[in-house]
Amino acid sequence: MKVPLCGSTNGRAHPHPHGRDACVDECEDANAMGTDSDSLSTIMSAVKVLLQGLGEDVNRDGLKKTPLRVAKAFRDATTGYSQIVKDIVGGALFPEAGIESGAGCGGGSGGLVVVRNIDLFSCCEACLLPFKVRFHVAYISSGQRVVGLSKLSRVAEAFAKRLQAPQRLANEVSKALYDTIRPSGVAIALECWHMQFLGVDENAYEVNSHNQDMWGQTSFSVCAGSGLFEDECSDIWSEFIAVLSLGGINIERSFSNVSVGQQGSWCPFQAFHNLQLPLVNGIIPDDNELRSNGHVPKKNSGINSQLSSKLQAKFGVSFSAMIAAVESIISAIGEDPRREELQDTPRHFVWWLLNFCPRKPEFQVNGFDWDIADSYRQGSSLLLDTTLGNKDAVCSGFLLEFDVPFFSQCEHHLLPFFGVAHIGYLCIKEHQQVDRSKMNAIVQFFSQKLQVQERLTKQIAETVASTCNTAGVMVLLEARHICMLSRGIEKIGSSTATIAVLGRFVTDSASKAAFFKKISSRYPERR
């Protein structure tokens, strides 16, 4: 694609309004788009509108490449629309004899084949956020043929990489395999996990550091069958479920008798009729704004007025412009935003993003006033019985807050990362402890904006050190990043830990060791 100079007169190039680096970045972005340039360009433009709607500077260093990264992430999450199942299976149907006596079944004639634990990610059609899926696939061979096992996971992935709901996903994979490999039957058991939403329930995500998955999310299971598996009560289903149980998988047969669009309990946004999300200064859009994308919301959302005008006055972008931007993203990935299941999706996605607006320093979290004079109490933290480190120091106690939950948004990909903070601090005054609610407020304040984990860790440590009258602070954040789990490298089991140390902790190795030991001893399975 030919990229013109950033404006020229009489053959002389004008300086780019944001400098030479910005011009180079834009040229690199254009070259990176390749054959998908039109759709990626549309998504990039939409992402810039969304960032401006959040009050962000799209030209600051951390966000310059965000539109391109987000566009690539959406493209990667929706590659399934361009894949054809017949091409995926190809010639991977291999001859395999069945039971010669004809008195039984097995091999390529009537044998049950089960592949368990195919872990993937899909994109929720109700809110555009990734959700984790785990496929268990069974088929009954016929025609003395078997299929290459890798093809089962590849077909599942082709349908997972679309905007989906669980039952539709299971149905589509079941039908596609049945129509393509022509077995006697196909069964799909699907486990799903969807993250909860901020503002819906303060206890919606219980994220524990010792939990291997650290999801703290709502779970959902569905089943689908074709051929011999269409009979929900057949013995072959019992056989399939029994094989799953041998792998430690306990799943009940769950067939939906309603249309996919009527499954209102899947996405948390659909399950709550009166969402009150913590947006800009606590103001949420009114019904008129929600009509801006050409339709009336399906549910009464219990909302009040003024957000759109405030967004436009402060950031130059209205709520309706953000809605339109999300609609353009949906169109660019090959979907129809007018499809019934997608009509409320732009509103849901914008609501989600608005939880991460930058807040002023004096912004109050849950009424916390930042005056810590009365915020000390005993019993909220783990107080060690003996002074650690230098016995001549003024510090007389080491305290540790475990598992302070946080939920943040990666500024590089606009995807969530979440986990827990462990905050250790050395008291100056004996037995002086900081109320856990203050620690929660500090963590929540800095996490509910576009962030990177390294910066978040540092900001928490610096704030605790400056407001809590400590001799030293050590902060450990453990988090799962959806951008690592669901896109590109897809390291589903990965987690990230970051550390910041201030004051006495910098030189006091005994205090550092005690910090790690206490966290480890709290969860024996870590050792």
Backbone hydrogen bonds, N-H to C=O, Kabsch-Sander energy under -0.5 kcal/mol:
donor,donor_aa,acceptor,acceptor_aa,energy
7,G,5,L,-2.7
9,T,12,R,-2.0
12,R,9,T,-1.9
13,A,11,G,-0.5
14,H,7,G,-2.9
19,G,16,H,-2.4
23,C,19,G,-1.6
24,V,20,R,-2.6
25,D,21,D,-2.7
26,E,22,A,-2.3
27,C,23,C,-2.2
28,E,24,V,-2.7
29,D,25,D,-2.6
30,A,26,E,-2.3
31,N,27,C,-2.4
32,A,28,E,-2.2
33,M,29,D,-0.9
33,M,30,A,-0.7
34,G,30,A,-0.6
34,G,31,N,-0.7
36,D,33,M,-1.5
37,S,34,G,-1.2
40,L,36,D,-2.6
41,S,37,S,-2.5
42,T,38,D,-2.1
43,I,39,S,-2.3
44,M,40,L,-2.7
45,S,41,S,-2.3
46,A,42,T,-2.1
47,V,43,I,-2.6
48,K,44,M,-1.9
49,V,45,S,-1.6
50,L,46,A,-2.1
51,L,47,V,-2.7
52,Q,48,K,-2.3
53,G,49,V,-2.3
54,L,50,L,-1.1
55,G,52,Q,-1.6
56,E,51,L,-2.4
58,V,56,E,-0.8
60,R,57,D,-1.9
63,L,60,R,-1.9
64,K,60,R,-1.1
64,K,61,D,-0.6
66,T,63,L,-1.0
69,R,65,K,-2.6
70,V,66,T,-3.1
71,A,67,P,-2.2
72,K,68,L,-2.5
73,A,69,R,-2.3
74,F,70,V,-2.6
75,R,71,A,-2.3
76,D,72,K,-2.8
77,A,73,A,-2.2
78,T,74,F,-0.7
78,T,75,R,-0.9
79,T,76,D,-0.9
80,G,161,K,-1.8
81,Y,78,T,-1.3
81,Y,161,K,-0.6
82,S,79,T,-1.4
83,Q,80,G,-1.3
88,I,84,I,-1.7
89,V,85,V,-2.5
90,G,86,K,-2.3
92,A,89,V,-2.5
93,L,91,G,-0.7
94,F,92,A,-0.6
94,F,146,V,-3.3
96,E,144,Q,-2.3
102,G,99,I,-0.9
106,G,109,S,-2.1
108,G,97,A,-1.3
109,S,106,G,-1.9
110,G,141,S,-2.5
111,G,107,G,-0.5
113,V,111,G,-0.5
113,V,139,Y,-2.6
115,V,137,V,-3.2
116,R,114,V,-0.5
118,I,135,F,-2.5
119,D,117,N,-1.0
120,L,133,V,-2.7
122,S,131,F,-2.7
123,C,160,A,-0.7
123,C,162,R,-1.3
124,C,122,S,-0.5
124,C,129,L,-2.7
125,E,164,Q,-2.3
127,C,124,C,-0.7
128,L,124,C,-2.7
131,F,122,S,-2.7
132,K,193,W,-1.8
133,V,120,L,-2.7
134,R,191,E,-2.6
135,F,118,I,-2.7
136,H,189,A,-1.9
137,V,115,V,-2.6
138,A,187,A,-2.4
139,Y,113,V,-2.1
140,I,185,G,-2.2
141,S,111,G,-2.3
141,S,139,Y,-0.6
142,S,145,R,-0.6
144,Q,108,G,-1.5
145,R,108,G,-1.0
145,R,142,S,-1.0
146,V,94,F,-2.5
148,G,92,A,-2.5
151,K,148,G,-1.7
152,L,148,G,-0.6
152,L,149,L,-1.1
153,S,149,L,-0.9
154,R,150,S,-1.8
155,V,151,K,-2.4
156,A,152,L,-2.0
157,E,153,S,-2.3
158,A,154,R,-1.9
159,F,155,V,-1.3
160,A,156,A,-1.9
161,K,157,E,-2.2
162,R,160,A,-1.9
164,Q,123,C,-3.1
164,Q,162,R,-0.5
169,L,165,A,-2.5
170,A,166,P,-2.5
171,N,167,Q,-2.7
172,E,168,R,-3.0
173,V,169,L,-2.1
174,S,170,A,-2.2
175,K,171,N,-2.5
176,A,172,E,-2.4
177,L,173,V,-2.3
178,Y,174,S,-2.1
179,D,175,K,-2.7
180,T,176,A,-1.6
181,I,177,L,-2.4
182,R,178,Y,-0.9
184,S,140,I,-2.9
185,G,140,I,-0.7
186,V,226,S,-1.7
187,A,138,A,-2.8
188,I,224,A,-2.9
189,A,136,H,-2.5
190,L,188,I,-0.5
190,L,222,V,-3.0
191,E,134,R,-2.2
192,C,220,F,-3.0
193,W,132,K,-2.3
194,H,218,T,-2.7
200,V,197,F,-1.4
201,D,197,F,-0.7
204,A,201,D,-2.6
206,E,204,A,-0.6
207,V,205,Y,-0.9
208,N,206,E,-0.7
211,N,208,N,-1.5
212,Q,210,H,-0.5
218,T,194,H,-1.8
220,F,192,C,-2.1
222,V,190,L,-2.2
223,C,254,S,-2.4
224,A,188,I,-2.1
226,S,186,V,-2.8
228,L,184,S,-2.1
229,F,226,S,-1.8
230,E,227,G,-2.1
231,D,228,L,-0.6
232,E,230,E,-0.9
234,S,231,D,-1.7
237,W,234,S,-0.8
238,S,234,S,-1.1
239,E,235,D,-2.1
240,F,236,I,-2.1
241,I,237,W,-2.7
242,A,238,S,-2.1
243,V,239,E,-2.0
244,L,240,F,-2.0
245,S,241,I,-2.1
246,L,242,A,-1.3
247,G,243,V,-0.6
247,G,244,L,-1.3
248,G,245,S,-1.9
249,I,244,L,-2.0
250,N,248,G,-0.7
251,I,249,I,-0.7
262,Q,259,S,-1.4
263,Q,260,V,-1.5
264,G,262,Q,-1.9
266,W,263,Q,-0.9
270,Q,267,C,-1.6
271,A,267,C,-1.1
272,F,268,P,-0.8
273,H,271,A,-0.5
279,L,277,L,-1.5
282,G,279,L,-1.8
283,I,280,V,-2.2
290,L,286,D,-1.5
291,R,287,D,-0.9
291,R,288,N,-0.7
292,S,289,E,-1.6
294,G,291,R,-2.0
301,S,299,K,-0.5
310,K,306,Q,-2.0
311,L,307,L,-3.1
312,Q,308,S,-2.6
313,A,309,S,-2.6
314,K,310,K,-2.5
315,F,311,L,-3.1
316,G,311,L,-0.7
316,G,312,Q,-1.2
317,V,311,L,-0.9
322,M,318,S,-1.7
323,I,319,F,-2.2
324,A,320,S,-2.5
325,A,321,A,-1.9
326,V,322,M,-1.9
327,E,323,I,-2.2
328,S,324,A,-2.0
329,I,325,A,-1.5
330,I,326,V,-2.3
331,S,327,E,-2.2
332,A,328,S,-2.2
333,I,329,I,-1.5
334,G,331,S,-1.5
335,E,330,I,-2.0
339,R,336,D,-2.2
342,L,339,R,-2.2
343,Q,339,R,-0.7
343,Q,340,E,-1.1
345,T,342,L,-0.7
348,H,344,D,-2.1
349,F,345,T,-2.7
350,V,346,P,-2.4
351,W,347,R,-2.3
352,W,348,H,-2.3
353,L,349,F,-2.3
354,L,350,V,-2.4
355,N,351,W,-0.6
355,N,352,W,-1.3
356,F,353,L,-2.5
357,C,354,L,-1.0
363,F,360,K,-2.3
366,N,364,Q,-0.6
368,F,365,V,-2.0
372,I,370,W,-0.8
374,D,371,D,-0.5
375,S,372,I,-1.5
377,R,433,Q,-2.0
382,L,400,L,-1.6
383,L,381,S,-0.8
384,L,382,L,-0.6
384,L,398,F,-1.8
393,A,390,N,-1.5
396,S,427,C,-1.1
397,G,427,C,-0.6
399,L,425,Y,-2.8
400,L,382,L,-0.9
401,E,423,I,-2.8
402,F,400,L,-0.6
404,V,421,A,-2.8
406,F,419,G,-2.1
408,S,417,F,-2.9
409,Q,447,S,-0.5
409,Q,449,K,-1.1
410,C,415,L,-3.0
411,E,451,Q,-2.3
414,L,410,C,-2.1
417,F,408,S,-1.9
418,F,480,R,-1.9
419,G,406,F,-1.8
420,V,478,E,-2.1
421,A,404,V,-2.3
422,H,476,L,-2.8
423,I,401,E,-2.1
423,I,421,A,-0.5
424,G,422,H,-0.6
424,G,474,M,-3.3
425,Y,399,L,-2.6
426,L,472,G,-2.3
427,C,397,G,-2.2
427,C,425,Y,-0.6
428,I,469,N,-1.0
432,Q,429,K,-1.6
433,Q,431,H,-0.8
435,D,375,S,-2.5
438,K,435,D,-1.2
439,M,435,D,-1.3
440,N,436,R,-2.9
441,A,437,S,-2.2
442,I,438,K,-2.6
443,V,439,M,-2.5
444,Q,440,N,-2.8
445,F,441,A,-2.6
446,F,442,I,-1.9
447,S,443,V,-1.7
448,Q,444,Q,-1.9
449,K,447,S,-2.0
450,L,356,F,-0.8
451,Q,409,Q,-3.0
456,L,452,V,-2.4
457,T,453,Q,-2.4
458,K,454,E,-1.9
459,Q,455,R,-2.7
460,I,456,L,-2.2
461,A,457,T,-2.1
462,E,458,K,-2.7
463,T,459,Q,-2.2
464,V,460,I,-2.5
465,A,461,A,-2.3
466,S,462,E,-2.0
467,T,463,T,-1.8
468,C,464,V,-1.7
470,T,465,A,-0.7
471,A,426,L,-3.2
472,G,426,L,-0.7
473,V,502,L,-1.5
474,M,424,G,-2.9
475,V,500,A,-2.7
476,L,422,H,-2.5
477,L,498,T,-2.6
478,E,420,V,-2.5
479,A,496,T,-2.5
480,R,418,F,-2.8
482,I,416,P,-2.3
482,I,480,R,-0.6
484,M,481,H,-1.1
485,L,481,H,-2.0
486,S,482,I,-2.9
490,E,487,R,-2.3
491,K,484,M,-2.0
492,I,490,E,-1.7
494,S,491,K,-1.9
496,T,479,A,-2.9
498,T,477,L,-2.0
500,A,475,V,-2.0
502,L,473,V,-2.7
504,R,471,A,-2.3
505,F,502,L,-1.3
506,V,503,G,-1.9
507,T,504,R,-1.0
508,D,504,R,-2.3
509,S,507,T,-1.3
512,K,508,D,-1.8
513,A,509,S,-2.6
514,A,510,A,-2.3
515,F,511,S,-2.1
516,F,512,K,-2.0
517,K,513,A,-2.5
518,K,514,A,-2.5
519,I,515,F,-1.6
520,S,516,F,-2.5
521,S,517,K,-2.9
522,R,518,K,-1.3
523,Y,519,I,-0.8
523,Y,520,S,-0.8
526,R,523,Y,-2.2
527,R,524,P,-1.6
